[in-house]
Each structure stands twice: as C-alpha cells, then as structure tokens.
Amino acid sequence: MGYQNLGPRAEQAMSIHNARNSDGARILRHRLSDGLVGETCVGPHKTHRPAAGWQIYAIDITNSPTC
C-alpha cells in the first residue's frame, strides 16, 4: 500500500496509537534538528511517543503485527 503522509494537525501529535486489531503501523519520523529519518513499528493496540525533537510525518499499515 505504501506510506501516507500525515496532515499538519497530525504532525503536531505528541503520540500515536494503533487501534487496529491485528495490523502493525509503520511510522516514519524525522529529527527536527538535522532531518535524519527513522522508522518505528507500532503493534496492535500499542502507543508510540517519539523522543523529544522528533516529528512523525507518515504512516503505513501492514498485514503483520510486527511490521
């Protein structure tokens, strides 16, 4: 399916919660200071809070709970 960019309000989120029952959510984030990109897998019914200085900007739902 591929990544979907988040809108400006979602990019301001302090955390992301995956409410899916059995699918993982692959999250793309970048560090505001230098633009370094990172990826995180958020399992079903789990919450992810990016570290200070990081911003979530895209999401991809996978067919696996472990991405």
N, C-alpha and C positions, 0 to 999 in steps of 0.2 A: 504494500500500500504506500509506504513512504512517509516521510516526516511531514507534518502540517505545522506551519508557523503559527505562533500564538499572537493574538491581538495585543494592543498596547495595555489594556487593563490587565490581561492575564500575565503579561511580562512583569507587572508590578507585584505579583503574588509572592508572599513570604514562604509558602509551602504548596505542595501539590499532592492531592490524594487520589489514588487509583481505586475507584469504586467498582471496577469490573470484578466478576466472579472468578474467572479463570485465566484472564489475559494479562500479560505484563505490559507496562508502559515504558518505552524507551524515551528518555528525556535528554534533550540537548541543552547545554548551558554554556555560557561564556563568562570569562572573568573580565570584569569591567575595567580593570587597570591596564590590561595588555591584550585583550581579545582572545586569549587562549581558550580553546573549545574543549569541553569534556562531555562525556555521556554517562548516564546513570540509568539503571533498571529499577523500576518501582513495581514490586509484585502486587498481586491482587489484594485489595483491602489494606494497603500499606500507604504511609505518608512519607514524603521526602521533603526535607528542608535544606535548600542549598546553603553552603557556607557563606559567611559574610563576604561581600564583594563579587558574588556570582549571580547571574541572572538566567532564568530559564527562558528559552525562546522558541522551542519546537518540541513536538511530541509525536511518537509513533506507537500505535497499539499493535502488539504482537500476538501470535497464536500460542504462545508459550508463557507460563507464569514466570519463567526465569529469563525471558527475553532471548 
